[in-house]
Amino acid sequence: MNTTELKGDWEVQKGKLKQKFAKLTDNDLLFLDGKKDEMLGRIEKKLGKTKAELKKIIESL
């Protein structure tokens, strides 16, 4: 999962993540240039998932 993959469909993926995990907010899913790791860290912490688990979740959307 690289930045281009995330950035391209991020609005769609963001909506699906919010549906699947209601506790995620727009601020948790805010994707800023150069801040991908920070955003993924927020999501990992909020969901209690590892990077590998989160990558699988996003790829399965």
C-alpha positions as protocol buffer text, in pm:
chain_id: "A"
residue {
  index: 1
  type: MET
  ca { x: 0 y: 0 z: 0 }
}
residue {
  index: 2
  type: ASN
  ca { x: 183 y: 305 z: -122 }
}
residue {
  index: 3
  type: THR
  ca { x: 87 y: 671 z: -100 }
}
residue {
  index: 4
  type: THR
  ca { x: -36 y: 680 z: -459 }
}
residue {
  index: 5
  type: GLU
  ca { x: -269 y: 385 z: -398 }
}
residue {
  index: 6
  type: LEU
  ca { x: -405 y: 544 z: -83 }
}
residue {
  index: 7
  type: LYS
  ca { x: -439 y: 890 z: -232 }
}
residue {
  index: 8
  type: GLY
  ca { x: -615 y: 773 z: -548 }
}
residue {
  index: 9
  type: ASP
  ca { x: -914 y: 605 z: -388 }
}
residue {
  index: 10
  type: TRP
  ca { x: -885 y: 747 z: -40 }
}
residue {
  index: 11
  type: GLU
  ca { x: -1229 y: 911 z: -33 }
}
residue {
  index: 12
  type: VAL
  ca { x: -1392 y: 577 z: -122 }
}
residue {
  index: 13
  type: GLN
  ca { x: -1175 y: 380 z: 121 }
}
residue {
  index: 14
  type: LYS
  ca { x: -1235 y: 638 z: 394 }
}
residue {
  index: 15
  type: GLY
  ca { x: -1612 y: 598 z: 358 }
}
residue {
  index: 16
  type: LYS
  ca { x: -1586 y: 220 z: 376 }
}
residue {
  index: 17
  type: LEU
  ca { x: -1362 y: 237 z: 685 }
}
residue {
  index: 18
  type: LYS
  ca { x: -1611 y: 469 z: 858 }
}
residue {
  index: 19
  type: GLN
  ca { x: -1893 y: 225 z: 779 }
}
residue {
  index: 20
  type: LYS
  ca { x: -1695 y: -73 z: 907 }
}
residue {
  index: 21
  type: PHE
  ca { x: -1551 y: 104 z: 1214 }
}
residue {
  index: 22
  type: ALA
  ca { x: -1800 y: 361 z: 1342 }
}
residue {
  index: 23
  type: LYS
  ca { x: -1555 y: 493 z: 1603 }
}
residue {
  index: 24
  type: LEU
  ca { x: -1328 y: 639 z: 1333 }
}
residue {
  index: 25
  type: THR
  ca { x: -1377 y: 1012 z: 1275 }
}
residue {
  index: 26
  type: ASP
  ca { x: -1293 y: 1238 z: 982 }
}
residue {
  index: 27
  type: ASN
  ca { x: -995 y: 1367 z: 1182 }
}
residue {
  index: 28
  type: ASP
  ca { x: -865 y: 1010 z: 1228 }
}
residue {
  index: 29
  type: LEU
  ca { x: -887 y: 957 z: 853 }
}
residue {
  index: 30
  type: LEU
  ca { x: -744 y: 1294 z: 746 }
}
residue {
  index: 31
  type: PHE
  ca { x: -490 y: 1225 z: 471 }
}
residue {
  index: 32
  type: LEU
  ca { x: -237 y: 1504 z: 430 }
}
residue {
  index: 33
  type: ASP
  ca { x: 60 y: 1500 z: 195 }
}
residue {
  index: 34
  type: GLY
  ca { x: 363 y: 1360 z: 374 }
}
residue {
  index: 35
  type: LYS
  ca { x: 158 y: 1250 z: 675 }
}
residue {
  index: 36
  type: LYS
  ca { x: 52 y: 900 z: 567 }
}
residue {
  index: 37
  type: ASP
  ca { x: 237 y: 728 z: 853 }
}
residue {
  index: 38
  type: GLU
  ca { x: 89 y: 968 z: 1107 }
}
residue {
  index: 39
  type: MET
  ca { x: -263 y: 898 z: 981 }
}
residue {
  index: 40
  type: LEU
  ca { x: -208 y: 521 z: 979 }
}
residue {
  index: 41
  type: GLY
  ca { x: -71 y: 544 z: 1333 }
}
residue {
  index: 42
  type: ARG
  ca { x: -388 y: 723 z: 1450 }
}
residue {
  index: 43
  type: ILE
  ca { x: -606 y: 454 z: 1291 }
}
residue {
  index: 44
  type: GLU
  ca { x: -394 y: 171 z: 1436 }
}
residue {
  index: 45
  type: LYS
  ca { x: -417 y: 318 z: 1784 }
}
residue {
  index: 46
  type: LYS
  ca { x: -791 y: 385 z: 1765 }
}
residue {
  index: 47
  type: LEU
  ca { x: -870 y: 35 z: 1637 }
}
residue {
  index: 48
  type: GLY
  ca { x: -604 y: -151 z: 1836 }
}
residue {
  index: 49
  type: LYS
  ca { x: -464 y: -309 z: 1520 }
}
residue {
  index: 50
  type: THR
  ca { x: -108 y: -367 z: 1399 }
}
residue {
  index: 51
  type: LYS
  ca { x: 28 y: -219 z: 1077 }
}
residue {
  index: 52
  type: ALA
  ca { x: -5 y: -557 z: 905 }
}
residue {
  index: 53
  type: GLU
  ca { x: -367 y: -599 z: 1020 }
}
residue {
  index: 54
  type: LEU
  ca { x: -455 y: -247 z: 908 }
}
residue {
  index: 55
  type: LYS
  ca { x: -290 y: -300 z: 569 }
}
residue {
  index: 56
  type: LYS
  ca { x: -500 y: -616 z: 516 }
}
residue {
  index: 57
  type: ILE
  ca { x: -818 y: -430 z: 617 }
}
residue {
  index: 58
  type: ILE
  ca { x: -753 y: -142 z: 375 }
}
residue {
  index: 59
  type: GLU
  ca { x: -654 y: -376 z: 91 }
}
residue {
  index: 60
  type: SER
  ca { x: -974 y: -577 z: 139 }
}
residue {
  index: 61
  type: LEU
  ca { x: -1200 y: -271 z: 96 }
}
